[in-house]
Amino acid sequence: MRVRFWLILILILLSVYAIAPQINLPQSIKIPYFNSEIKSLAGNFPLRLGLDLQGGTQLVLQTKMDNIPSENRDNALESAKEVIERRVNLFGVSEAIVQTSKLGDNRRILVDLPGVKDASQAASLVGKTAQLEFRELIASESAEASGSAGMTDAPTGLTGADLKSSQVVFSQGGNTSGGAQVQIEFNPEGATKFADITRRNIGKPLAIFLDDQYVSAPTVQQEILGGSAVISGDFTTEDAKALSIQLNAGALPVPIEIIEQRIIGPSLGAESVKASIIAGAIGLITVMIYMAAYYGFWGIIADIALLIYTLFVLAIFKTGLFLIPPITLTLPGIAGFILSIGMAVDANILIFERMKEELSWGKSRRQALELGFVRAWSSIRDSNISSLLTAAILYSIGTGLVKGFAVTLAIGVLVSMFTAIVVTKTILKMVIRNKR
């Protein structure tokens, strides 16, 4: 029990550290690869806000399906959407909404990027095709006849489709303001192709093209084994990062034209954030008053567990947990959190009612506590599993805003189970053991 107590205390301290405004935490959200900051609409409100609460960039992309067979156009549209979603995720925009639209022969992709204030940079990163290709440079026949240095390029068959990963590196000297390069690694098939190409071009330049635009032509010094190479050029750090993201995300399967890009203001804004906070506080206080009035001292313990629950959930929203990134709250997400506050005491109510039954049958407080938790567990487990299944269904088939609601609801359900089974039980055990 002491181990549980100290574990709970450590989690409380970590949660306070994560969300307390007096810790001098940054009150803005930095979007990686963009020179922009998003100021919190609610002053010291410590969480990330979605597009509906803080505004951002909206892009409308028109796909060009002229060269795609009609029966494959829907698949090409979905593939383009997946590539754009990967790019959005890679440059760190949370709760972005990427959806498709079909009207007759027109197929469009709508992209909402919360917090991104530079529409032109967002458009250049999202909309580029990023088709990487290596080409051999050979002297043209006319150049050979005249003795000039004219060169022409020939495809090698090595493209971005053979790429495994890419990352930004810097040339010797480590200058972060210049000398940025993109290191690429090929898959096994690409590594074999690359070795063959470099072997037959030793002492010759090997040209690198991106979207049919010349990037650089480093001279091959020796056969390169292992499938690793570096794309060098006149890159800034931001250019190299953007190129690395595009290569990692993959090339767009169809050409895309950006027909509209605009900065949009928050549709709900600071007043809705304030109203949501007030609603959550009212809901929390109402539940606490009811529990204390109906269950007395037990209800007060449940209220303490409820406050700890709220603290844990806000800390998870702020920092993320394990593989979960920090949560970006939209208005439906806030609604899911407020709903979970009421659900957080369900387990305590079931446990307390079971304990009352055991006490009425003459059991001691310690026996009533143990039996109450054991016999209430099946009901707690089944009700929370059904809530988690509902959240999973909403997340799998819903859009971005619905997914936000599902994520906050699922986190609330999981944390409420922990606080009911661990926190409440630990406090009750300590009280019963020390009560005279």
C-alpha positions as a Markdown table, in Angstrom:
| # | Residue | x | y | z |
|---|---|---|---|---|
| 1 | Met | 0.0 | 0.0 | 0.0 |
| 2 | Arg | 2.9 | 2.4 | 0.7 |
| 3 | Val | 4.3 | 1.7 | -2.7 |
| 4 | Arg | 0.9 | 2.6 | -4.3 |
| 5 | Phe | 0.7 | 5.8 | -2.1 |
| 6 | Trp | 4.2 | 7.0 | -3.2 |
| 7 | Leu | 3.4 | 6.1 | -6.8 |
| 8 | Ile | 0.2 | 8.2 | -6.7 |
| 9 | Leu | 2.1 | 11.1 | -5.0 |
| 10 | Ile | 4.8 | 11.0 | -7.7 |
| 11 | Leu | 2.2 | 11.0 | -10.5 |
| 12 | Ile | 0.4 | 14.0 | -8.9 |
| 13 | Leu | 3.7 | 16.0 | -8.6 |
| 14 | Leu | 4.6 | 15.2 | -12.3 |
| 15 | Ser | 1.1 | 16.2 | -13.4 |
| 16 | Val | 1.3 | 19.5 | -11.5 |
| 17 | Tyr | 4.7 | 20.2 | -13.0 |
| 18 | Ala | 3.3 | 19.4 | -16.5 |
| 19 | Ile | 0.3 | 21.8 | -16.4 |
| 20 | Ala | 1.0 | 24.4 | -13.8 |
| 21 | Pro | 1.3 | 27.9 | -15.5 |
| 22 | Gln | 3.7 | 29.2 | -12.8 |
| 23 | Ile | 6.4 | 26.7 | -14.0 |
| 24 | Asn | 7.2 | 29.2 | -16.9 |
| 25 | Leu | 6.0 | 26.7 | -19.5 |
| 26 | Pro | 5.8 | 28.2 | -23.1 |
| 27 | Gln | 2.4 | 29.7 | -23.7 |
| 28 | Ser | 2.7 | 29.3 | -27.5 |
| 29 | Ile | 2.8 | 26.4 | -29.8 |
| 30 | Lys | 5.7 | 26.1 | -32.3 |
| 31 | Ile | 5.0 | 24.4 | -35.6 |
| 32 | Pro | 8.1 | 22.6 | -36.7 |
| 33 | Tyr | 9.6 | 23.7 | -40.0 |
| 34 | Phe | 7.5 | 26.9 | -39.9 |
| 35 | Asn | 8.7 | 30.2 | -38.6 |
| 36 | Ser | 5.5 | 30.9 | -36.7 |
| 37 | Glu | 4.1 | 30.7 | -33.2 |
| 38 | Ile | 0.5 | 30.2 | -32.2 |
| 39 | Lys | -0.4 | 32.2 | -29.2 |
| 40 | Ser | -2.9 | 30.7 | -26.8 |
| 41 | Leu | -6.3 | 32.2 | -27.2 |
| 42 | Ala | -7.1 | 31.7 | -23.5 |
| 43 | Gly | -4.0 | 33.4 | -22.0 |
| 44 | Asn | -2.6 | 30.8 | -19.7 |
| 45 | Phe | -4.7 | 28.0 | -21.0 |
| 46 | Pro | -2.0 | 25.2 | -21.1 |
| 47 | Leu | -3.3 | 22.9 | -23.8 |
| 48 | Arg | -3.2 | 22.9 | -27.6 |
| 49 | Leu | -6.3 | 24.2 | -29.4 |
| 50 | Gly | -7.7 | 23.0 | -32.7 |
| 51 | Leu | -8.6 | 24.9 | -35.8 |
| 52 | Asp | -12.1 | 25.7 | -34.6 |
| 53 | Leu | -10.6 | 27.4 | -31.5 |
| 54 | Gln | -7.4 | 29.1 | -32.7 |
| 55 | Gly | -7.7 | 29.3 | -36.5 |
| 56 | Gly | -5.1 | 28.2 | -39.0 |
| 57 | Thr | -4.6 | 27.5 | -42.7 |
| 58 | Gln | -7.1 | 25.9 | -45.1 |
| 59 | Leu | -6.0 | 24.5 | -48.5 |
| 60 | Val | -8.2 | 23.3 | -51.4 |
| 61 | Leu | -6.3 | 21.0 | -53.7 |
| 62 | Gln | -7.6 | 20.0 | -57.2 |
| 63 | Thr | -6.3 | 16.7 | -58.5 |
| 64 | Lys | -5.6 | 16.3 | -62.2 |
| 65 | Met | -6.9 | 12.9 | -63.3 |
| 66 | Asp | -6.6 | 13.4 | -67.1 |
| 67 | Asn | -4.0 | 10.6 | -67.4 |
| 68 | Ile | -5.6 | 8.3 | -64.9 |
| 69 | Pro | -8.1 | 5.6 | -66.1 |
| 70 | Ser | -11.6 | 6.4 | -64.8 |
| 71 | Glu | -11.9 | 3.2 | -62.9 |
| 72 | Asn | -8.7 | 4.0 | -60.9 |
| 73 | Arg | -9.4 | 7.6 | -60.1 |
| 74 | Asp | -11.1 | 7.0 | -56.8 |
| 75 | Asn | -8.1 | 4.9 | -55.6 |
| 76 | Ala | -5.7 | 7.6 | -56.8 |
| 77 | Leu | -7.7 | 10.2 | -54.9 |
| 78 | Glu | -7.5 | 8.1 | -51.7 |
| 79 | Ser | -3.8 | 7.5 | -52.2 |
| 80 | Ala | -3.1 | 11.2 | -52.6 |
| 81 | Lys | -5.1 | 11.9 | -49.4 |
| 82 | Glu | -3.0 | 9.3 | -47.5 |
| 83 | Val | 0.3 | 10.9 | -48.7 |
| 84 | Ile | -0.9 | 14.3 | -47.7 |
| 85 | Glu | -1.9 | 13.0 | -44.3 |
| 86 | Arg | 1.5 | 11.5 | -43.8 |
| 87 | Arg | 3.2 | 14.8 | -44.7 |
| 88 | Val | 0.9 | 16.8 | -42.3 |
| 89 | Asn | 1.8 | 14.3 | -39.5 |
| 90 | Leu | 5.5 | 14.5 | -40.2 |
| 91 | Phe | 5.7 | 18.3 | -39.9 |
| 92 | Gly | 3.9 | 18.2 | -36.6 |
| 93 | Val | 0.4 | 19.6 | -37.1 |
| 94 | Ser | -2.0 | 17.9 | -34.6 |
| 95 | Glu | -5.7 | 17.4 | -35.3 |
| 96 | Ala | -5.3 | 18.3 | -38.9 |
| 97 | Ile | -8.3 | 17.5 | -41.1 |
| 98 | Val | -7.7 | 16.0 | -44.5 |
| 99 | Gln | -10.8 | 15.0 | -46.5 |
| 100 | Thr | -11.8 | 14.3 | -50.1 |
| 101 | Ser | -14.6 | 15.8 | -52.1 |
| 102 | Lys | -16.1 | 14.5 | -55.3 |
| 103 | Leu | -18.5 | 16.5 | -57.5 |
| 104 | Gly | -19.0 | 15.1 | -61.0 |
| 105 | Asp | -15.5 | 14.7 | -62.5 |
| 106 | Asn | -13.9 | 17.1 | -60.1 |
| 107 | Arg | -12.0 | 15.4 | -57.2 |
| 108 | Arg | -10.6 | 17.7 | -54.6 |
| 109 | Ile | -8.7 | 17.3 | -51.3 |
| 110 | Leu | -9.5 | 19.7 | -48.4 |
| 111 | Val | -6.8 | 20.3 | -45.8 |
| 112 | Asp | -7.3 | 22.2 | -42.5 |
| 113 | Leu | -4.1 | 22.9 | -40.6 |
| 114 | Pro | -4.7 | 24.3 | -37.1 |
| 115 | Gly | -2.3 | 26.9 | -36.0 |
| 116 | Val | -0.3 | 27.2 | -39.3 |
| 117 | Lys | -0.2 | 30.9 | -40.1 |
| 118 | Asp | 2.0 | 30.8 | -43.2 |
| 119 | Ala | -0.3 | 29.5 | -46.0 |
| 120 | Ser | 2.4 | 29.7 | -48.7 |
| 121 | Gln | 4.8 | 27.5 | -46.9 |
| 122 | Ala | 2.1 | 25.0 | -46.0 |
| 123 | Ala | 1.0 | 24.9 | -49.6 |
| 124 | Ser | 4.5 | 24.3 | -50.9 |
| 125 | Leu | 5.1 | 21.4 | -48.5 |
| 126 | Val | 1.7 | 19.7 | -48.9 |
| 127 | Gly | 1.2 | 20.2 | -52.6 |
| 128 | Lys | 4.6 | 19.3 | -54.1 |
| 129 | Thr | 4.8 | 15.9 | -55.9 |
| 130 | Ala | 8.4 | 15.2 | -54.5 |
| 131 | Gln | 9.4 | 12.7 | -57.3 |
| 132 | Leu | 13.0 | 11.9 | -56.7 |
| 133 | Glu | 15.0 | 10.5 | -59.6 |
| 134 | Phe | 18.7 | 9.7 | -60.3 |
| 135 | Arg | 19.9 | 10.2 | -63.9 |
| 136 | Glu | 23.2 | 9.5 | -65.7 |
| 137 | Leu | 24.8 | 12.5 | -67.5 |
| 138 | Ile | 26.2 | 11.6 | -70.9 |
| 139 | Ala | 27.6 | 13.6 | -73.7 |
| 140 | Ser | 25.1 | 14.3 | -76.5 |
| 141 | Glu | 25.9 | 13.3 | -80.1 |
| 142 | Ser | 26.0 | 16.9 | -81.3 |
| 143 | Ala | 28.3 | 17.8 | -78.4 |
| 144 | Glu | 30.7 | 14.9 | -79.3 |
| 145 | Ala | 30.8 | 16.0 | -83.0 |
| 146 | Ser | 31.6 | 19.6 | -82.1 |
| 147 | Gly | 33.8 | 18.9 | -79.2 |
| 148 | Ser | 31.7 | 20.9 | -76.8 |
| 149 | Ala | 30.8 | 20.0 | -73.2 |
| 150 | Gly | 27.1 | 19.6 | -73.8 |
| 151 | Met | 25.5 | 16.9 | -71.7 |
| 152 | Thr | 22.2 | 15.1 | -71.7 |
| 153 | Asp | 20.6 | 13.0 | -69.0 |
| 154 | Ala | 19.3 | 9.4 | -69.2 |
| 155 | Pro | 17.0 | 7.7 | -66.6 |
| 156 | Thr | 18.7 | 5.1 | -64.4 |
| 157 | Gly | 15.5 | 3.5 | -63.0 |
| 158 | Leu | 16.4 | 4.6 | -59.5 |
| 159 | Thr | 13.6 | 6.8 | -58.1 |
| 160 | Gly | 12.0 | 7.8 | -54.8 |
| 161 | Ala | 10.0 | 4.5 | -55.0 |
| 162 | Asp | 13.3 | 2.8 | -54.0 |
| 163 | Leu | 13.7 | 5.0 | -51.0 |
| 164 | Lys | 13.6 | 3.7 | -47.4 |
| 165 | Ser | 14.1 | 6.8 | -45.4 |
| 166 | Ser | 15.7 | 10.3 | -45.4 |
| 167 | Gln | 17.0 | 12.7 | -42.8 |
| 168 | Val | 18.7 | 16.1 | -42.5 |
| 169 | Val | 22.4 | 16.2 | -41.9 |
| 170 | Phe | 25.0 | 18.9 | -42.0 |
| 171 | Ser | 28.3 | 19.2 | -43.8 |
| 172 | Gln | 31.5 | 19.3 | -41.9 |
| 173 | Gly | 31.6 | 22.3 | -39.5 |
| 174 | Gly | 28.0 | 21.7 | -38.3 |
| 175 | Asn | 26.8 | 25.1 | -39.4 |
| 176 | Thr | 23.0 | 25.1 | -38.7 |
| 177 | Ser | 22.4 | 28.1 | -40.9 |
| 178 | Gly | 24.0 | 26.5 | -44.0 |
| 179 | Gly | 25.5 | 23.4 | -45.3 |
| 180 | Ala | 22.3 | 21.4 | -44.8 |
| 181 | Gln | 22.1 | 18.1 | -46.8 |
| 182 | Val | 19.6 | 15.3 | -47.0 |
| 183 | Gln | 20.9 | 11.8 | -46.3 |
| 184 | Ile | 18.9 | 9.1 | -48.0 |
| 185 | Glu | 18.8 | 5.4 | -47.5 |
| 186 | Phe | 17.5 | 2.9 | -50.1 |
| 187 | Asn | 15.6 | -0.3 | -49.6 |
| 188 | Pro | 17.5 | -3.5 | -50.5 |
| 189 | Glu | 16.3 | -3.4 | -54.2 |
| 190 | Gly | 17.2 | 0.3 | -54.4 |
| 191 | Ala | 20.6 | -0.4 | -52.8 |
| 192 | Thr | 21.4 | -3.0 | -55.5 |
| 193 | Lys | 20.4 | -0.5 | -58.2 |
| 194 | Phe | 22.5 | 2.2 | -56.6 |
| 195 | Ala | 25.6 | 0.0 | -56.4 |
| 196 | Asp | 25.3 | -0.9 | -60.1 |
| 197 | Ile | 24.8 | 2.7 | -61.1 |
| 198 | Thr | 27.8 | 4.0 | -59.1 |
| 199 | Arg | 30.0 | 1.2 | -60.3 |
| 200 | Arg | 29.5 | 2.1 | -64.0 |
| 201 | Asn | 29.8 | 5.9 | -63.4 |
| 202 | Ile | 33.0 | 6.1 | -61.3 |
| 203 | Gly | 34.6 | 9.4 | -62.1 |
| 204 | Lys | 31.4 | 10.7 | -63.7 |
| 205 | Pro | 28.6 | 13.0 | -62.4 |
| 206 | Leu | 25.3 | 11.4 | -61.3 |
| 207 | Ala | 22.5 | 13.9 | -61.5 |
| 208 | Ile | 19.7 | 14.2 | -58.9 |
| 209 | Phe | 16.4 | 15.5 | -60.0 |
| 210 | Leu | 13.3 | 16.4 | -57.9 |
| 211 | Asp | 10.1 | 16.9 | -59.8 |
| 212 | Asp | 12.1 | 17.1 | -63.0 |
| 213 | Gln | 14.1 | 20.0 | -61.5 |
| 214 | Tyr | 17.9 | 19.7 | -61.3 |
| 215 | Val | 19.2 | 19.6 | -57.7 |
| 216 | Ser | 22.8 | 18.6 | -57.9 |
| 217 | Ala | 25.3 | 16.3 | -59.8 |
| 218 | Pro | 27.9 | 14.9 | -57.4 |
| 219 | Thr | 30.8 | 13.1 | -59.0 |
| 220 | Val | 30.9 | 9.4 | -58.1 |
| 221 | Gln | 34.3 | 8.6 | -56.5 |
| 222 | Gln | 33.8 | 4.9 | -56.1 |
| 223 | Glu | 31.2 | 2.2 | -56.1 |
| 224 | Ile | 28.8 | 2.9 | -53.2 |
| 225 | Leu | 27.5 | -0.2 | -51.3 |
| 226 | Gly | 25.0 | -0.3 | -48.5 |
| 227 | Gly | 22.4 | 1.9 | -50.2 |
| 228 | Ser | 23.2 | 5.2 | -48.5 |
| 229 | Ala | 23.8 | 8.6 | -50.2 |
| 230 | Val | 23.6 | 12.3 | -49.6 |
| 231 | Ile | 21.7 | 14.9 | -51.6 |
| 232 | Ser | 23.7 | 18.1 | -51.5 |
| 233 | Gly | 22.7 | 21.5 | -52.9 |
| 234 | Asp | 22.2 | 25.1 | -52.0 |
| 235 | Phe | 19.8 | 24.1 | -49.2 |
| 236 | Thr | 18.8 | 26.1 | -46.2 |
| 237 | Thr | 18.0 | 24.1 | -43.1 |
| 238 | Glu | 14.3 | 24.7 | -43.7 |
| 239 | Asp | 14.6 | 23.6 | -47.3 |
| 240 | Ala | 16.4 | 20.4 | -46.3 |
| 241 | Lys | 13.8 | 19.6 | -43.7 |
| 242 | Ala | 10.9 | 20.2 | -46.1 |
| 243 | Leu | 12.6 | 17.9 | -48.7 |
| 244 | Ser | 13.2 | 15.2 | -46.2 |
| 245 | Ile | 9.6 | 15.3 | -45.1 |
| 246 | Gln | 8.4 | 15.0 | -48.7 |
| 247 | Leu | 10.7 | 12.1 | -49.5 |
| 248 | Asn | 9.7 | 10.3 | -46.3 |
| 249 | Ala | 6.0 | 10.8 | -47.0 |
| 250 | Gly | 6.3 | 9.7 | -50.6 |
| 251 | Ala | 5.4 | 11.1 | -53.9 |
| 252 | Leu | 1.9 | 12.1 | -54.7 |
| 253 | Pro | 0.3 | 9.6 | -57.1 |
| 254 | Val | -1.4 | 12.3 | -59.2 |
| 255 | Pro | -0.6 | 15.9 | -60.1 |
| 256 | Ile | -2.2 | 18.4 | -57.7 |
| 257 | Glu | -3.0 | 22.1 | -58.2 |
| 258 | Ile | -3.7 | 24.4 | -55.2 |
| 259 | Ile | -6.8 | 26.3 | -56.2 |
| 260 | Glu | -7.4 | 28.0 | -52.9 |
| 261 | Gln | -5.3 | 28.8 | -49.8 |
| 262 | Arg | -6.3 | 31.1 | -47.0 |
| 263 | Ile | -5.7 | 32.0 | -43.4 |
| 264 | Ile | -8.9 | 31.5 | -41.5 |
| 265 | Gly | -9.7 | 32.9 | -38.1 |
| 266 | Pro | -11.1 | 30.9 | -35.2 |
| 267 | Ser | -14.7 | 30.1 | -35.7 |
| 268 | Leu | -15.4 | 29.8 | -32.0 |
| 269 | Gly | -12.4 | 31.4 | -30.4 |
| 270 | Ala | -11.5 | 32.5 | -26.9 |
| 271 | Glu | -15.1 | 33.0 | -25.7 |
| 272 | Ser | -15.9 | 29.4 | -26.4 |
| 273 | Val | -12.8 | 28.2 | -24.6 |
| 274 | Lys | -13.8 | 30.3 | -21.6 |
| 275 | Ala | -17.3 | 29.0 | -21.7 |
| 276 | Ser | -16.1 | 25.4 | -22.0 |
| 277 | Ile | -13.8 | 25.9 | -19.0 |
| 278 | Ile | -16.6 | 27.3 | -17.0 |
| 279 | Ala | -18.9 | 24.4 | -18.0 |
| 280 | Gly | -16.3 | 21.9 | -17.0 |
| 281 | Ala | -15.7 | 23.6 | -13.6 |
| 282 | Ile | -19.5 | 23.7 | -12.9 |
| 283 | Gly | -19.8 | 20.0 | -13.9 |
| 284 | Leu | -16.9 | 19.1 | -11.6 |
| 285 | Ile | -18.2 | 21.1 | -8.6 |
| 286 | Thr | -21.7 | 19.7 | -9.1 |
| 287 | Val | -20.6 | 16.1 | -9.1 |
| 288 | Met | -18.3 | 16.7 | -6.0 |
| 289 | Ile | -21.2 | 18.3 | -4.1 |
| 290 | Tyr | -23.5 | 15.5 | -4.9 |
| 291 | Met | -21.0 | 12.8 | -3.9 |
| 292 | Ala | -20.2 | 14.5 | -0.6 |
| 293 | Ala | -23.9 | 15.1 | 0.2 |
| 294 | Tyr | -25.0 | 11.5 | -0.6 |
| 295 | Tyr | -22.0 | 9.4 | 0.6 |
| 296 | Gly | -20.6 | 11.6 | 3.3 |
| 297 | Phe | -17.0 | 10.9 | 4.2 |
| 298 | Trp | -16.7 | 8.3 | 1.4 |
| 299 | Gly | -18.0 | 10.9 | -1.1 |
| 300 | Ile | -15.2 | 13.3 | 0.1 |
| 301 | Ile | -12.7 | 10.6 | -0.7 |
| 302 | Ala | -14.3 | 10.1 | -4.1 |
| 303 | Asp | -14.0 | 13.9 | -4.6 |
| 304 | Ile | -10.3 | 13.8 | -3.9 |
| 305 | Ala | -9.9 | 11.0 | -6.4 |
| 306 | Leu | -11.9 | 13.0 | -8.9 |
| 307 | Leu | -9.6 | 16.0 | -8.5 |
| 308 | Ile | -6.6 | 13.7 | -9.0 |
| 309 | Tyr | -8.4 | 12.2 | -12.1 |
| 310 | Thr | -8.8 | 15.7 | -13.6 |
| 311 | Leu | -5.2 | 16.5 | -12.9 |
| 312 | Phe | -4.0 | 13.3 | -14.6 |
| 313 | Val | -6.2 | 13.8 | -17.7 |
| 314 | Leu | -5.0 | 17.4 | -18.2 |
| 315 | Ala | -1.4 | 16.3 | -17.8 |
| 316 | Ile | -1.9 | 13.6 | -20.5 |
| 317 | Phe | -3.6 | 16.2 | -22.8 |
| 318 | Lys | -0.6 | 18.5 | -22.3 |
| 319 | Thr | 2.3 | 16.1 | -22.6 |
| 320 | Gly | 1.0 | 13.0 | -24.2 |
| 321 | Leu | 1.7 | 9.5 | -22.9 |
| 322 | Phe | 4.0 | 6.9 | -24.3 |
| 323 | Leu | 3.0 | 6.6 | -28.0 |
| 324 | Ile | 0.2 | 9.2 | -27.7 |
| 325 | Pro | 1.2 | 12.7 | -28.9 |
| 326 | Pro | 0.0 | 15.7 | -27.0 |
| 327 | Ile | -3.7 | 16.2 | -27.5 |
| 328 | Thr | -5.0 | 19.1 | -29.5 |
| 329 | Leu | -8.4 | 20.1 | -28.1 |
| 330 | Thr | -11.3 | 21.0 | -30.4 |
| 331 | Leu | -14.7 | 21.9 | -29.0 |
| 332 | Pro | -15.9 | 18.3 | -29.4 |
| 333 | Gly | -12.8 | 17.2 | -27.6 |
| 334 | Ile | -13.5 | 19.5 | -24.7 |
| 335 | Ala | -17.1 | 18.1 | -24.7 |
| 336 | Gly | -15.7 | 14.6 | -24.4 |
| 337 | Phe | -13.6 | 15.6 | -21.4 |
| 338 | Ile | -16.5 | 17.3 | -19.7 |
| 339 | Leu | -18.6 | 14.2 | -20.3 |
| 340 | Ser | -15.9 | 12.0 | -18.9 |
| 341 | Ile | -16.0 | 14.0 | -15.6 |
| 342 | Gly | -19.5 | 12.7 | -14.9 |
| 343 | Met | -18.5 | 9.2 | -15.9 |
| 344 | Ala | -15.4 | 9.3 | -13.7 |
| 345 | Val | -17.4 | 8.7 | -10.5 |
| 346 | Asp | -19.5 | 5.8 | -11.9 |
| 347 | Ala | -17.0 | 3.3 | -10.6 |
| 348 | Asn | -16.9 | 4.9 | -7.2 |
| 349 | Ile | -20.6 | 4.8 | -6.9 |
| 350 | Leu | -20.7 | 1.0 | -7.8 |
| 351 | Ile | -17.9 | 0.3 | -5.3 |
| 352 | Phe | -19.6 | 2.4 | -2.5 |
| 353 | Glu | -23.0 | 0.7 | -3.0 |
| 354 | Arg | -21.3 | -2.7 | -2.8 |
| 355 | Met | -19.5 | -1.7 | 0.4 |
| 356 | Lys | -22.8 | -0.5 | 1.9 |
| 357 | Glu | -24.3 | -3.9 | 1.2 |
| 358 | Glu | -21.4 | -5.7 | 2.8 |
| 359 | Leu | -21.5 | -3.5 | 5.9 |
| 360 | Ser | -25.3 | -4.1 | 6.2 |
| 361 | Trp | -24.5 | -7.9 | 6.3 |
| 362 | Gly | -22.2 | -7.4 | 9.3 |
| 363 | Lys | -18.8 | -7.4 | 7.6 |
| 364 | Ser | -16.0 | -5.3 | 9.0 |
| 365 | Arg | -14.9 | -2.1 | 7.2 |
| 366 | Arg | -11.8 | -3.8 | 5.9 |
| 367 | Gln | -13.7 | -6.8 | 4.6 |
| 368 | Ala | -16.4 | -4.6 | 3.1 |
| 369 | Leu | -13.7 | -2.6 | 1.3 |
| 370 | Glu | -12.1 | -5.6 | -0.3 |
| 371 | Leu | -15.4 | -7.4 | -1.2 |
| 372 | Gly | -16.8 | -4.1 | -2.5 |
| 373 | Phe | -14.0 | -3.6 | -5.0 |
| 374 | Val | -14.0 | -7.3 | -6.0 |
| 375 | Arg | -17.7 | -7.6 | -6.6 |
| 376 | Ala | -18.0 | -4.2 | -8.3 |
| 377 | Trp | -15.1 | -4.9 | -10.7 |
| 378 | Ser | -17.1 | -6.9 | -13.3 |
| 379 | Ser | -19.7 | -4.1 | -13.6 |
| 380 | Ile | -16.9 | -1.5 | -13.8 |
| 381 | Arg | -15.0 | -3.5 | -16.4 |
| 382 | Asp | -18.0 | -4.1 | -18.7 |
| 383 | Ser | -19.3 | -0.6 | -18.6 |
| 384 | Asn | -15.9 | 0.9 | -19.4 |
| 385 | Ile | -15.2 | -1.6 | -22.1 |
| 386 | Ser | -18.4 | -0.7 | -23.8 |
| 387 | Ser | -17.4 | 3.0 | -23.6 |
| 388 | Leu | -14.0 | 2.3 | -25.1 |
| 389 | Leu | -15.5 | 0.3 | -27.9 |
| 390 | Thr | -17.8 | 3.2 | -28.7 |
| 391 | Ala | -14.8 | 5.6 | -28.7 |
| 392 | Ala | -12.9 | 3.2 | -31.0 |
| 393 | Ile | -15.8 | 3.1 | -33.5 |
| 394 | Leu | -16.1 | 6.9 | -33.5 |
| 395 | Tyr | -12.3 | 7.2 | -34.0 |
| 396 | Ser | -12.2 | 4.7 | -36.8 |
| 397 | Ile | -15.0 | 6.1 | -39.0 |
| 398 | Gly | -15.2 | 9.7 | -37.8 |
| 399 | Thr | -13.6 | 12.9 | -39.2 |
| 400 | Gly | -11.0 | 14.9 | -37.3 |
| 401 | Leu | -13.4 | 16.6 | -34.9 |
| 402 | Val | -15.2 | 13.4 | -34.1 |
| 403 | Lys | -11.9 | 11.7 | -33.6 |
| 404 | Gly | -10.9 | 14.4 | -31.1 |
| 405 | Phe | -14.1 | 13.6 | -29.1 |
| 406 | Ala | -13.3 | 9.9 | -29.2 |
| 407 | Val | -9.7 | 10.3 | -28.0 |
| 408 | Thr | -10.6 | 12.6 | -25.1 |
| 409 | Leu | -13.4 | 10.2 | -24.1 |
| 410 | Ala | -11.2 | 7.1 | -24.2 |
| 411 | Ile | -8.5 | 8.8 | -22.2 |
| 412 | Gly | -11.0 | 9.9 | -19.6 |
| 413 | Val | -12.4 | 6.3 | -19.3 |
| 414 | Leu | -9.0 | 4.8 | -18.9 |
| 415 | Val | -7.8 | 7.3 | -16.3 |
| 416 | Ser | -11.1 | 7.0 | -14.4 |
| 417 | Met | -10.6 | 3.3 | -14.0 |
| 418 | Phe | -7.1 | 3.9 | -12.6 |
| 419 | Thr | -8.3 | 6.5 | -10.1 |
| 420 | Ala | -11.2 | 4.3 | -9.0 |
| 421 | Ile | -9.4 | 1.1 | -8.6 |
| 422 | Val | -6.0 | 2.4 | -7.4 |
| 423 | Val | -6.4 | 5.9 | -6.0 |
| 424 | Thr | -9.7 | 5.6 | -4.2 |
| 425 | Lys | -8.9 | 2.1 | -2.9 |
| 426 | Thr | -5.5 | 3.3 | -1.6 |
| 427 | Ile | -7.0 | 6.3 | 0.3 |
| 428 | Leu | -9.8 | 4.2 | 1.8 |
| 429 | Lys | -7.3 | 1.5 | 3.0 |
| 430 | Met | -5.2 | 4.2 | 4.7 |
| 431 | Val | -8.2 | 5.7 | 6.3 |
| 432 | Ile | -9.7 | 2.4 | 7.5 |
| 433 | Arg | -6.3 | 1.2 | 8.8 |
| 434 | Asn | -5.7 | 4.4 | 10.8 |
| 435 | Lys | -9.2 | 5.0 | 11.9 |
| 436 | Arg | -9.8 | 4.4 | 15.6 |
